[in-house]
Each structure stands twice: as structure tokens, then as C-alpha cells.
Amino acid sequence: MKIAVSVWSCHKYLYDGSWQNADFIDYVASIGAGGVELLSVFWNTERDLPAVREALARNNVKLACFGACNDFVKLTAEEREAQLDDIKLAVDMAVELGAEVVRVFAGDRKEGISFEQGKGWIVEGLAAGAAYALEKGVVLCLENHGVFAGKSEQVEEIIAAVASPALRSTFDMGNFLLVDDVPQTAFEALKPFIRHVHAKDFKLVGPEVTEGVYRSLDGVPFVGSVPTEGSVDVADIVGRLAGASYGGWMSVEYEGLEEQKTGTARAVELLRKSVEGTRV
């Protein structure tokens, strides 16, 4: 398994303008990770493509994944077409920069829209995206993101409905807690489809904690945590991945309250120890 870092781990510095994508790549190299995951939400092709290409080469870092930030739960065909364009951009950038996978979303909960209604739009959009990716030699990987379509059985259902070899799973080990799934059970359900992994963790907290709280579908309170220090049994998941001969990228996606650079660096260090522990 190869360790990468998602730019979302340090999103504060992209949002406030302190960093551009090339600066993030320099940081990732400085903490010893071998890959980066970049996101369309922070991307400007004219500015970033040459700078990122140079930064990857200068640091001997690989593009592990390019992430689209699509949401197909939209009422109009025009809105959904824009979401497909985001996936196509991500595919094109993956091809340009040497990544084999593109992370995609399904969609977010909207008032008055049932899962069955939204699923139709999601399947239609992802089928079109997968057809485009297949032509380009790239695989889309659907993340279990959010509470609308984040359960393992929903991810499996969508992948089955699209029925394309170019749609597989980005297994986010932490996000399952937010839909009251057990990560190990989710792993066994999605194991045949996993092509990309997010190393993320959340810690169960008491009612006295109010800052940075995520609540699961059942109202269980969590805060983001450095992987291996929260409620996910990261070592067990890493062991299961090793047992399944997973040799792809595992992208740290840090969402804790610690300063983002510090938390991300600790996450890479601790995740590396978990991976090395599977080789003993």
C-alpha cells in the first residue's frame, strides 16, 4: 500500500489563498508521503496544470487521484450536466498528470427528494461519466460520502446499477461511522470493488463537546481525528486491505481540530506504522 495525502486535509490554506496546489505538493513531500490527491474545487487548469506537473516532478511525488466534487441530486438536466462536466475535467486532469483513478461523489440530501428519485439521477450521471472514463483509460471511484448515499449497501447498489468496469469504490473508512455503518462490515461488502482508499477517522465524543461535531444519521456525535486515534479500527482495516492484496493508494483525509499541517503530518506517520505492521 502506498500513502498519499488529500488536499482536503489542508483545505484551510487553499481557501485562504496561502497555498496553491503546487505548495501543497511541496508540503506533502516534506512529510514523506509519496502521493497527492487533488480536487476540482481548488483547480484552475491554466494556472495549476503546469505548476503541478513541475511540482510533482521536482518532488518525485505521484498524483494518486484527482477528485471530482460532483453532486447529481439536482432538479434540472442542465444542473446535472454541469456535474458531469466536473467529472470529465477530473478525468482529463488525471490523464494529463498520470493518475489511474478519479474520486467521484453520488449526491447530497435535498429536502423533498427521496433516495430512489435521487438514485436515478446519480446512476444516469455516473454511467455517462464512467463511459467517458473508460474511453480515457481511467477508473471512477465512488466515495461513500455524506448521508444521502453513504451506506455500503447504497454504494454497492449504485455500482451494480451503473454496471461499468470504470466505476469502482473509494473506500472511506471513517465516513461509514456517520451513517451508522460498521467499517469492517462495509469493507467486506465493498471489497470486490475497492480501487482507492481514504484513511479518515472520527472519535466518539460526549455531549459536552460542541466544536467541530459531526452527527451520524442516528445522532451519534463525533469529531474528526488523526487516523488510528479515533473510533475506526484503522489497523484492522489496513490488515484487511493487506489480506485482500490491495496495492493501491491510501489517501490521508484529515478532518480533525488540530492545526491542519500538524494533524496531517501525524496522520501520515501513524498510518505508515500501521502499514508497516502488516508486513511483520
C-alpha positions in Angstrom: 0.0 0.0 0.0 1.2 3.5 -0.9 0.4 6.5 1.3 -0.9 9.7 -0.2 -2.5 12.9 1.2 -5.7 14.5 0.0 -5.5 18.3 -0.4 -8.7 18.4 1.7 -6.5 17.7 4.7 -5.1 21.2 4.4 -8.1 22.9 2.8 -7.7 26.0 5.1 -4.6 27.0 3.2 -6.2 26.7 -0.2 -9.3 28.6 0.8 -7.5 31.5 2.4 -5.1 31.8 -0.5 -1.9 30.9 1.4 -1.3 27.9 -0.8 -1.9 26.8 -4.3 -1.8 23.1 -5.4 1.9 23.2 -6.0 2.6 24.5 -2.5 0.6 21.6 -1.1 2.7 19.1 -3.1 5.8 20.6 -1.6 4.4 20.1 1.8 3.4 16.5 1.2 6.9 15.7 0.0 8.3 17.3 3.2 6.3 14.9 5.4 7.3 11.8 3.5 4.2 10.8 1.6 4.6 9.5 -1.9 1.4 10.8 -3.5 -1.2 13.5 -3.5 -4.9 13.7 -4.2 -6.1 16.9 -5.8 -9.6 18.2 -6.0 -11.6 20.0 -8.7 -12.9 22.5 -6.2 -9.4 24.0 -5.9 -8.4 23.6 -9.5 -7.7 26.2 -12.2 -6.3 24.4 -15.3 -4.5 27.4 -16.8 -2.7 28.2 -13.5 -2.3 24.8 -11.9 -1.6 22.3 -14.7 2.0 23.5 -15.5 2.8 24.3 -11.9 1.5 20.9 -10.6 3.3 19.0 -13.3 6.6 20.7 -12.3 6.0 20.2 -8.6 5.2 16.5 -8.9 8.4 16.0 -10.9 10.6 18.2 -8.6 9.4 16.3 -5.5 9.2 12.8 -7.1 5.6 12.7 -5.9 2.8 10.9 -7.8 -0.8 12.0 -8.4 -2.6 9.3 -6.6 -6.1 10.5 -7.5 -7.9 13.5 -8.9 -11.2 14.1 -7.2 -14.3 15.4 -8.8 -16.7 17.2 -6.5 -19.9 16.4 -8.3 -23.5 16.2 -6.9 -26.1 14.6 -9.2 -29.0 15.3 -6.8 -30.1 18.3 -8.8 -33.6 19.0 -10.2 -32.7 20.1 -13.7 -30.9 18.3 -16.5 -28.7 21.4 -17.0 -27.5 21.3 -13.4 -26.7 17.6 -13.7 -24.8 18.2 -17.0 -22.6 20.6 -15.1 -21.8 17.9 -12.6 -20.9 15.5 -15.4 -18.6 18.2 -16.8 -16.8 18.3 -13.4 -16.1 14.6 -13.7 -14.9 14.9 -17.3 -12.5 17.7 -16.1 -11.2 15.4 -13.4 -10.7 12.5 -15.8 -8.8 14.8 -18.2 -6.5 16.1 -15.5 -5.9 12.5 -14.3 -4.8 11.6 -17.8 -2.6 14.6 -18.1 -0.9 14.0 -14.7 -0.7 10.3 -14.7 -3.4 9.2 -12.2 -5.3 6.0 -12.7 -8.4 6.8 -10.6 -10.8 9.7 -10.2 -12.8 10.0 -7.0 -16.4 10.8 -7.6 -19.5 11.5 -5.4 -23.1 10.4 -5.7 -25.0 13.4 -4.3 -26.2 15.2 -1.2 -29.5 15.1 0.6 -32.1 17.7 -0.5 -35.4 18.4 1.1 -38.3 16.5 -0.6 -36.0 14.3 -2.8 -36.1 10.6 -1.9 -33.1 8.3 -2.3 -34.9 6.4 -5.1 -35.5 9.6 -7.0 -32.0 10.8 -6.5 -30.5 7.4 -7.3 -31.9 7.6 -10.8 -30.1 10.8 -11.5 -26.9 9.5 -9.8 -26.9 6.3 -11.9 -27.5 8.2 -15.1 -24.7 10.7 -14.4 -22.2 8.2 -13.2 -22.9 5.9 -16.2 -22.1 8.8 -18.5 -19.0 9.6 -16.5 -17.9 6.0 -16.5 -18.3 5.8 -20.2 -16.1 8.9 -20.6 -13.5 7.5 -18.2 -13.4 4.1 -19.9 -12.5 5.8 -23.2 -9.6 7.6 -21.4 -8.3 4.5 -19.5 -9.3 5.9 -16.1 -11.5 4.4 -13.4 -14.0 6.4 -11.4 -14.1 5.5 -7.7 -17.4 6.3 -5.9 -16.8 7.5 -2.3 -19.2 6.7 0.5 -19.6 10.5 1.1 -22.4 12.2 3.0 -25.6 10.8 4.5 -27.7 10.6 1.3 -26.0 7.7 -0.4 -23.1 6.9 2.0 -24.1 3.4 3.3 -22.2 0.5 2.0 -25.3 -1.1 0.5 -26.2 2.1 -1.3 -22.7 2.4 -2.8 -22.9 -1.3 -3.9 -26.3 -0.7 -5.3 -25.2 2.3 -7.4 -22.1 0.5 -8.7 -24.2 -2.5 -9.7 -26.8 -0.3 -11.4 -24.1 1.5 -13.5 -22.6 -1.9 -14.3 -19.3 -0.5 -15.8 -15.8 -1.7 -15.1 -14.9 2.0 -15.0 -16.9 2.6 -11.7 -15.4 1.2 -8.5 -15.2 2.2 -4.9 -13.2 4.8 -3.0 -13.4 3.2 0.5 -13.5 6.0 3.1 -13.0 4.1 6.3 -14.2 7.0 8.5 -17.3 8.1 6.7 -19.2 4.9 7.5 -19.4 6.0 11.1 -21.5 9.0 10.1 -24.2 6.7 8.5 -24.0 4.3 11.5 -22.3 1.6 9.5 -19.5 -0.6 10.9 -16.4 0.0 8.8 -15.3 -3.7 8.9 -18.7 -4.9 7.7 -18.7 -2.2 5.0 -15.3 -3.4 3.9 -16.4 -6.9 3.4 -19.4 -5.8 1.3 -17.3 -3.5 -0.9 -14.1 -5.5 -1.0 -14.5 -6.7 -4.6 -14.9 -3.0 -5.8 -12.2 -1.2 -3.8 -9.7 0.7 -6.1 -8.9 3.6 -3.8 -8.9 4.2 -0.1 -9.3 7.2 2.2 -7.7 7.0 5.6 -10.0 9.0 7.8 -11.0 8.7 11.4 -13.6 10.2 13.8 -13.7 10.0 17.5 -16.9 9.4 19.6 -17.4 12.3 22.0 -19.7 13.2 24.8 -22.4 15.9 24.9 -20.1 18.4 26.5 -18.1 18.7 23.2 -19.7 21.3 20.8 -16.8 22.4 18.5 -16.4 20.6 15.2 -19.1 18.0 15.9 -20.4 15.7 13.2 -23.6 13.8 14.0 -24.4 10.5 12.4 -27.8 9.6 11.0 -28.8 8.3 14.5 -27.5 11.5 16.1 -24.2 10.0 17.5 -21.6 12.8 18.0 -18.1 12.5 16.5 -15.2 14.9 15.9 -12.5 14.4 13.3 -9.4 12.6 14.5 -6.0 11.6 13.3 -6.3 8.1 11.9 -5.5 5.4 14.5 -6.6 7.8 17.3 -10.4 7.7 16.8 -13.2 5.2 16.7 -12.2 3.4 13.4 -10.0 0.3 14.0 -7.6 1.5 11.3 -5.1 -1.3 12.0 -7.8 -3.8 11.3 -8.9 -2.1 8.1 -5.3 -1.9 6.9 -4.9 -5.6 7.7 -7.9 -6.5 5.7 -6.6 -4.5 2.8 -3.3 -6.3 3.0 -5.2 -9.6 3.2 -7.0 -8.7 0.0 -3.7 -7.9 -1.7 -4.6 -4.2 -2.1 -1.6 -2.4 -3.5 -3.2 0.9 -4.4 -3.1 4.3 -2.7 -4.4 5.2 0.7 -5.0 8.9 0.9 -5.0 10.6 4.3 -8.0 12.8 4.6 -7.6 14.6 7.9 -10.7 16.4 9.3 -9.7 17.0 13.0 -9.5 20.1 15.1 -5.7 20.1 15.3 -3.8 22.5 13.1 -4.1 21.0 9.7 -0.4 20.7 8.7 0.4 19.2 12.1 -2.5 16.8 12.2 -1.9 15.7 8.6 1.8 15.0 9.3 1.0 12.9 12.4 -1.6 11.0 10.3 1.0 10.1 7.7 3.4 8.9 10.4 0.9 6.8 12.2 -0.7 5.4 9.1 2.8 4.4 7.9 3.3 2.5 11.1 0.0 0.6 10.6 1.0 -0.3 7.1 4.5 -1.5 8.2 2.8 -3.5 11.0 1.0 -5.7 8.4 4.4 -6.7 6.9 5.7 -8.2 10.2 
